Amino acid sequence: MPKAKKGFLDGYKTYDPETEGYGSPAQWRAAFAHRMSQEEAEEVFVGKQYGPWAVLGVPEGSPWKVVKSTFRRLSMACHPDRCILNNMTKVEAEEKFKELTAAFTLIDNEYTRKGLK
């Protein structure tokens, strides 16, 4: 009887935020795919003097392509795993990343609702 073929990740630890940072690829993809809801994103901006457009630093009504590329660039710079490279504490990086994600979620929902994407 032939042996079963091994997958390319068999034997390697993979990222999972639920179990000390490691888990299966399926768990990692599910965790990565989860994004902030509209209500959670709105809660981030309650009581703040600025909105999602100011967080991303793009003019209101910018093309979707500009919004998306700006979010990607800023999220990589403020990601908690890269905070040491950008002279930020882990707590500062988590807060900034959460704010960026909330801003992108609100703008994304606005563009989707208007059919501009």
C-alpha positions as a Markdown table, in Angstrom:
| # | Residue | x | y | z |
|---|---|---|---|---|
| 1 | Met | 0.0 | 0.0 | 0.0 |
| 2 | Pro | 1.5 | 3.4 | -1.0 |
| 3 | Lys | 2.3 | 6.0 | 1.6 |
| 4 | Ala | 0.1 | 9.2 | 1.7 |
| 5 | Lys | 1.8 | 12.2 | 0.3 |
| 6 | Lys | 2.9 | 14.8 | 2.8 |
| 7 | Gly | 1.8 | 18.4 | 2.5 |
| 8 | Phe | 4.4 | 21.1 | 2.3 |
| 9 | Leu | 3.5 | 22.4 | 5.8 |
| 10 | Asp | 3.5 | 19.0 | 7.5 |
| 11 | Gly | 6.0 | 19.0 | 10.4 |
| 12 | Tyr | 6.2 | 22.8 | 10.6 |
| 13 | Lys | 4.6 | 25.0 | 13.2 |
| 14 | Thr | 2.2 | 27.6 | 11.7 |
| 15 | Tyr | 0.7 | 30.7 | 13.1 |
| 16 | Asp | -2.5 | 30.6 | 15.3 |
| 17 | Pro | -3.3 | 33.5 | 17.7 |
| 18 | Glu | -5.5 | 31.2 | 19.9 |
| 19 | Thr | -2.8 | 28.8 | 21.0 |
| 20 | Glu | 0.4 | 30.6 | 21.9 |
| 21 | Gly | 0.8 | 31.8 | 18.3 |
| 22 | Tyr | 0.8 | 28.5 | 16.5 |
| 23 | Gly | -1.8 | 26.2 | 14.9 |
| 24 | Ser | -2.9 | 24.7 | 11.6 |
| 25 | Pro | -3.0 | 26.6 | 8.3 |
| 26 | Ala | -6.8 | 26.4 | 8.3 |
| 27 | Gln | -7.0 | 28.0 | 11.7 |
| 28 | Trp | -4.6 | 30.8 | 10.6 |
| 29 | Arg | -6.6 | 31.5 | 7.4 |
| 30 | Ala | -9.9 | 31.7 | 9.4 |
| 31 | Ala | -8.4 | 34.1 | 12.0 |
| 32 | Phe | -6.9 | 36.2 | 9.2 |
| 33 | Ala | -10.1 | 36.4 | 7.3 |
| 34 | His | -12.1 | 37.7 | 10.3 |
| 35 | Arg | -12.4 | 41.5 | 10.1 |
| 36 | Met | -14.0 | 44.1 | 12.4 |
| 37 | Ser | -17.7 | 44.6 | 12.1 |
| 38 | Gln | -19.4 | 47.9 | 11.3 |
| 39 | Glu | -20.5 | 48.3 | 15.0 |
| 40 | Glu | -17.0 | 47.5 | 16.4 |
| 41 | Ala | -15.5 | 50.0 | 13.9 |
| 42 | Glu | -17.9 | 52.8 | 14.9 |
| 43 | Glu | -17.1 | 52.2 | 18.6 |
| 44 | Val | -13.5 | 52.9 | 18.0 |
| 45 | Phe | -14.3 | 56.5 | 16.8 |
| 46 | Val | -16.8 | 57.4 | 19.5 |
| 47 | Gly | -15.7 | 60.6 | 21.2 |
| 48 | Lys | -12.7 | 61.2 | 18.9 |
| 49 | Gln | -12.3 | 64.5 | 17.1 |
| 50 | Tyr | -11.2 | 62.9 | 13.8 |
| 51 | Gly | -12.8 | 60.3 | 11.5 |
| 52 | Pro | -11.6 | 57.4 | 9.4 |
| 53 | Trp | -10.4 | 59.5 | 6.5 |
| 54 | Ala | -8.0 | 61.4 | 8.8 |
| 55 | Val | -6.6 | 58.2 | 10.2 |
| 56 | Leu | -5.7 | 57.0 | 6.8 |
| 57 | Gly | -4.5 | 60.4 | 5.7 |
| 58 | Val | -6.4 | 60.5 | 2.4 |
| 59 | Pro | -8.8 | 63.1 | 1.2 |
| 60 | Glu | -12.5 | 62.2 | 1.6 |
| 61 | Gly | -13.8 | 60.7 | -1.6 |
| 62 | Ser | -10.4 | 59.4 | -2.8 |
| 63 | Pro | -10.5 | 56.6 | -5.3 |
| 64 | Trp | -10.8 | 53.1 | -3.8 |
| 65 | Lys | -7.4 | 52.1 | -5.2 |
| 66 | Val | -5.7 | 54.9 | -3.2 |
| 67 | Val | -7.6 | 54.1 | 0.0 |
| 68 | Lys | -6.7 | 50.4 | -0.2 |
| 69 | Ser | -3.0 | 50.9 | -1.0 |
| 70 | Thr | -2.7 | 53.5 | 1.8 |
| 71 | Phe | -4.3 | 51.1 | 4.3 |
| 72 | Arg | -2.0 | 48.3 | 3.3 |
| 73 | Arg | 1.1 | 50.5 | 3.6 |
| 74 | Leu | 0.1 | 51.9 | 7.0 |
| 75 | Ser | -1.0 | 48.6 | 8.4 |
| 76 | Met | 2.3 | 47.0 | 7.6 |
| 77 | Ala | 4.1 | 49.9 | 9.3 |
| 78 | Cys | 1.9 | 49.7 | 12.4 |
| 79 | His | 1.5 | 46.0 | 12.7 |
| 80 | Pro | 2.1 | 44.7 | 16.2 |
| 81 | Asp | 4.6 | 42.2 | 14.9 |
| 82 | Arg | 6.7 | 45.0 | 13.4 |
| 83 | Cys | 6.5 | 47.5 | 16.2 |
| 84 | Ile | 10.1 | 47.3 | 17.2 |
| 85 | Leu | 11.2 | 48.3 | 13.7 |
| 86 | Asn | 9.1 | 51.5 | 13.9 |
| 87 | Asn | 10.0 | 52.5 | 17.5 |
| 88 | Met | 6.6 | 51.7 | 18.9 |
| 89 | Thr | 5.6 | 49.7 | 21.9 |
| 90 | Lys | 3.4 | 46.7 | 21.3 |
| 91 | Val | 0.4 | 48.4 | 23.0 |
| 92 | Glu | 0.8 | 51.5 | 20.8 |
| 93 | Ala | 1.1 | 49.4 | 17.7 |
| 94 | Glu | -2.0 | 47.4 | 18.6 |
| 95 | Glu | -4.0 | 50.6 | 19.2 |
| 96 | Lys | -2.9 | 52.1 | 16.0 |
| 97 | Phe | -3.5 | 48.9 | 14.0 |
| 98 | Lys | -7.0 | 48.6 | 15.5 |
| 99 | Glu | -7.7 | 52.2 | 14.6 |
| 100 | Leu | -6.5 | 51.7 | 11.0 |
| 101 | Thr | -8.6 | 48.5 | 10.7 |
| 102 | Ala | -11.7 | 50.4 | 12.0 |
| 103 | Ala | -11.1 | 53.2 | 9.5 |
| 104 | Phe | -10.7 | 50.9 | 6.6 |
| 105 | Thr | -13.8 | 48.9 | 7.6 |
| 106 | Leu | -16.0 | 52.1 | 7.7 |
| 107 | Ile | -14.6 | 53.4 | 4.4 |
| 108 | Asp | -15.0 | 50.0 | 2.8 |
| 109 | Asn | -18.6 | 49.7 | 3.9 |
| 110 | Glu | -19.3 | 53.2 | 2.6 |
| 111 | Tyr | -17.8 | 52.5 | -0.8 |
| 112 | Thr | -19.6 | 49.1 | -1.0 |
| 113 | Arg | -23.0 | 50.8 | -0.1 |
| 114 | Lys | -22.5 | 53.4 | -2.8 |
| 115 | Gly | -21.3 | 50.9 | -5.3 |
| 116 | Leu | -17.9 | 52.6 | -5.9 |
| 117 | Lys | -15.7 | 49.6 | -5.6 |
